[in-house]
């Protein structure tokens, strides 16, 4: 079904999609690991921050290899430097 302007206004206009899969929320530790932080980095941050703050910090970070690859594209001759990290 397509989205319409009447959705959320009552009258059963909201489409329902049935899915046979269970969706699981990532833990804050998993988010930090996806952002390439070490277990020790997470443990240090977890001692002084709430779980909500840990999610925010992971969301506001950038993977080091991605940043190096972006900067490498701006410097002539350094396009492949991220592979050496």
C-alpha positions as CSV (number, residue, x, y, z in Angstrom):
1,X,0.0,0.0,0.0
2,X,1.1,3.5,-0.6
3,X,1.3,6.3,1.9
4,X,-1.5,8.9,1.9
5,X,-2.2,12.2,3.6
6,X,-5.2,10.6,5.5
7,X,-3.0,8.1,7.4
8,X,-3.1,8.5,11.1
9,X,-6.4,10.4,10.9
10,X,-8.5,7.4,11.8
11,X,-10.7,5.2,9.6
12,X,-8.2,2.3,9.3
13,X,-6.0,4.1,6.8
14,X,-2.7,2.8,8.2
15,X,-1.2,-0.1,6.1
16,X,-0.1,-3.2,8.0
17,X,2.8,-5.2,6.8
18,X,3.0,-8.7,8.3
19,X,6.6,-10.0,8.7
20,X,7.6,-13.4,9.8
21,X,10.9,-12.1,11.2
22,X,11.6,-10.8,14.7
23,X,13.3,-7.4,14.8
24,X,15.8,-7.0,17.6
25,X,17.3,-3.8,18.9
26,X,21.1,-3.7,19.0
27,X,22.7,-3.3,22.4
28,X,24.8,-0.3,23.1
29,X,27.9,-2.6,23.1
30,X,27.0,-3.9,19.6
31,X,26.7,-0.4,18.4
32,X,30.1,0.5,19.7
33,X,31.6,-2.6,18.1
34,X,30.1,-1.7,14.8
35,X,31.8,1.7,15.0
36,X,35.1,-0.2,15.5
37,X,35.6,0.7,19.2
38,X,37.4,-1.9,21.4
39,X,35.8,-3.7,24.3
40,X,38.0,-1.7,26.7
41,X,36.8,1.6,25.2
42,X,33.2,0.6,25.7
43,X,33.8,-0.6,29.3
44,X,35.5,2.7,30.2
45,X,32.6,4.7,28.7
46,X,29.9,2.5,30.3
47,X,31.3,3.2,33.8
48,X,30.5,6.9,33.5
49,X,27.6,7.1,31.1
50,X,24.0,6.0,30.9
51,X,22.9,3.4,28.4
52,X,21.1,6.2,26.4
53,X,24.2,8.3,26.3
54,X,26.2,5.3,25.1
55,X,23.8,4.9,22.1
56,X,24.1,8.6,21.4
57,X,27.9,8.5,21.5
58,X,28.0,5.5,19.1
59,X,25.6,7.3,16.7
60,X,27.7,10.5,16.7
61,X,31.0,8.7,16.0
62,X,32.6,7.8,12.7
63,X,34.6,4.6,11.8
64,X,38.3,5.5,11.7
65,X,38.9,3.6,8.4
66,X,36.0,5.4,6.7
67,X,37.5,8.8,7.7
68,X,40.9,7.9,6.5
69,X,39.5,6.7,3.2
70,X,37.6,9.9,2.7
71,X,40.6,12.0,3.5
72,X,42.8,9.8,1.3
73,X,40.5,10.6,-1.7
74,X,41.2,14.3,-1.2
75,X,45.0,13.9,-1.3
76,X,46.5,12.9,-4.6
77,X,48.5,9.6,-4.4
78,X,47.0,8.6,-1.1
79,X,43.8,6.9,-2.3
80,X,44.8,3.5,-1.0
81,X,46.2,4.6,2.4
82,X,43.2,3.2,4.4
83,X,44.2,-0.4,3.4
84,X,47.4,-0.1,5.4
85,X,45.7,0.7,8.7
